[in-house]
Amino acid sequence: MIRKFTPLILLVIIFGSIISPTNVFAQQTQTKVTFKVTDKKGVPIPFATVKVNRENDSLHPIEKVTDSSGTTLFDIASGHKYMVWITSVGHTPFHQGIAVMSNEAAFTFAMENEATTLDAVVIKSTKPILRQEDDKTIVDPENLAASSSSGYEVLEKVPGIFMDQDGNIYLNSTTSASVYINGREQKMSSADIASMLKSLPPNSISSIEILRTPSAKYDASGSGGVVNVVLKKGIKIGLNGSVNAGLQQGKYGTQFVGFNLNNSNGDLSTYMNVQATNKNSFEELNTDRLFAPDSILSQKALTTYPGKSYYLGYGLNYQLNKKWEISYDGRLSLNPGESHSTNNSLIRQISTDKLVSSTTTLGDNKNSSFFISQGISGKLSIDSLGSEWTTDISYNFSRNKTNQEFINQLTFPFTNNSSGNGDLNTDLNFLSFSSNLLWKLPKKFTLESGVKAT
């Protein structure tokens, strides 16, 4: 019997000798150990990473993160030596050996602040597009002009300004705003003002003033607000200038070239701005309209708009003394253009796809606009607070000519042609005189008074 069970007894003894160290290790006492992480001044460091492993066992670490008070809690076996590794953003990595010998142990570790050397710092600042000054919002169009081809496009991109297809400008009501150039109201139609703005180079605008509730200085007709386009006068030190040229190419192309010349010698400043543009654009319209239960009208229209624009701005500013200043400003623009349109209209039966009628309309328009503005103004600076008296007289002349010819060709079900033409000529003369007093009073009160005749 003894020989029969000897192998089994030996197997039990061997297996017991193998697992007994593990059982002994598993039965070791677990101790709650508190770790507190601070800096050298004793300020707790939250969200620091704490990693703990036995001194001779780096393959099985325990890792935790400190709370908002810089504290974390571990359950580890007592009676052993451990390595503690701590890392935190903005602090030098820290490690230290510890021995856990009793229950409820606590350790505090102080970390060094990490020394950081900054490279050279460059601070860049850009002028804000909008700023508020008294009763008006002033727009700096420099960034807008870089992506625009005319003054009209600059206005379209100004926040808070809405423009319809007829060139009307709206601010905060259903009434269109009045348009001023250098403080002078433009007594022209919306289409003529739009044409003039399209002839302005985008870099010729110094600022755009938006007055949503104009003061008594402006006409009562400005109930929809006032948009004042202030053009550059080039008052700079010495002689300087710039040349610009560009080409934009799509289905049709646009080319432009111009220069700006400024000269300032002491009290006298003169300036000149010249721009020439050759452009072409097109509009394509394809429509299908159901106008009867079994009939459809298909239209294909293509219109091209070739044209040119020439612009000249010039003037001077003379400082008589520390108080008196006079200015002269002149603007000329010429915009010859034309348009050619072809409109094909077909009427078909939907059920049979049978052609009912076919018509072609050809239209040619030739137009030209000429605009001249001459103005002289004087300003008296009363005090250092900004009180001033300004007097301005200006003359504007605008001429618009349009010649239209059209042909209607009925090609199906029979042939018939009709044609016609028309001429539209408009001349506008506008003379304006104004004198305004702006007086700055104590406690931020302002008195405005003036007279204006047109």
Beta strands, then each sheet from edge to edge (+ up, - down):
strand 1: 30-39
strand 2: 49-54
strand 3: 62-65
strand 4: 71-77
strand 5: 80-87
strand 6: 94-100
strand 7: 105-111
strand 8: 130-133
strand 9: 136-139
strand 10: 162-163
strand 11: 169-170
strand 12: 178-181
strand 13: 184-185
strand 14: 205-211
strand 15: 226-231
strand 16: 238-249
strand 17: 253-265
strand 18: 268-279
strand 19: 282-292
strand 20: 295-304
strand 21: 307-319
strand 22: 324-349
strand 23: 355-381
strand 24: 388-412
strand 25: 416-440
strand 26: 446-453
sheet 1: 4+ 1- 7-
sheet 2: 3+ 2- 5+ 6-
sheet 3: 8+ 9- 14+ 15- 12- 13+
sheet 4: 10+ 11-
sheet 5: 16+ 17- 18+ 21- 22+ 20- 19+
sheet 6: 16+ 17- 18+ 21- 22+ 23- 24+ 25- 26+
end
